[in-house]
Amino acid sequence: MLDRIKANMVGLRMPRALEIVDSIIHQLERGEVSALEAIDTILAEELTLRETRRIKTSLAMARLSTIKTLAGFDFAFQPSLDRNRILALAELTFIEHSEVVHFIGPPGTGKSHLSIALGVEAVRRGRSVHFITLADLVGALAKAEREGTLREKIRFYCRFALLIIDEIGYLPVVPGGGNLIFQLINARYEKGAMILTSNRGFAEWGEVFGEPRVS
């Protein structure tokens, strides 16, 4: 029977369950756990492994180059930052409402850290996330436009529940880049949430995008 159970675990692709089943059975035989506890442990261990793998794969697909968390953010370093407001954002209702969150401030103030941390939290809760710098995003859209696949590329970026655009204002946007970004933002409007980080105030965004009308 044990061989059949193990064969079924292989067929069901339950590697963690297969790894611990002998140990759990020995505990069961010694009376250390009940049958229900044994089943619960096996299933819980397998589920934990699968969830860990899901998160790891989703983080890689989100292109989060480094993993940051809110627990690792030093709020004491930024006393002007409203901690409660950030923790409220971590509830992710802004994703449910397809809202846009802006982190604006000088370099070194933790904007990217916070945006990534919220992205990580979204991934853990099963939300699709994509992280990209503005320069890389403009480059990708411009390439798609040259190749005649701009519509498909915009649809790709609209697939994600949360799109994080980092480093707005750090590098100049190439001519025409502002229009490409506006097409994407218009396509995502009220359909998907975004986080935008920038070292430039809103009044300067017209200069950043080469579109005076933005300001």
Helices and strands as residue ranges (DSSP letters): H 2-11, H 15-29, H 35-61, G 75-77, H 83-89, H 93-96, E 100-104, H 111-124, E 129-133, H 134-146, H 150-158, E 162-168, H 177-188, E 193-198, G 202-204, H 205-209, G 212-214
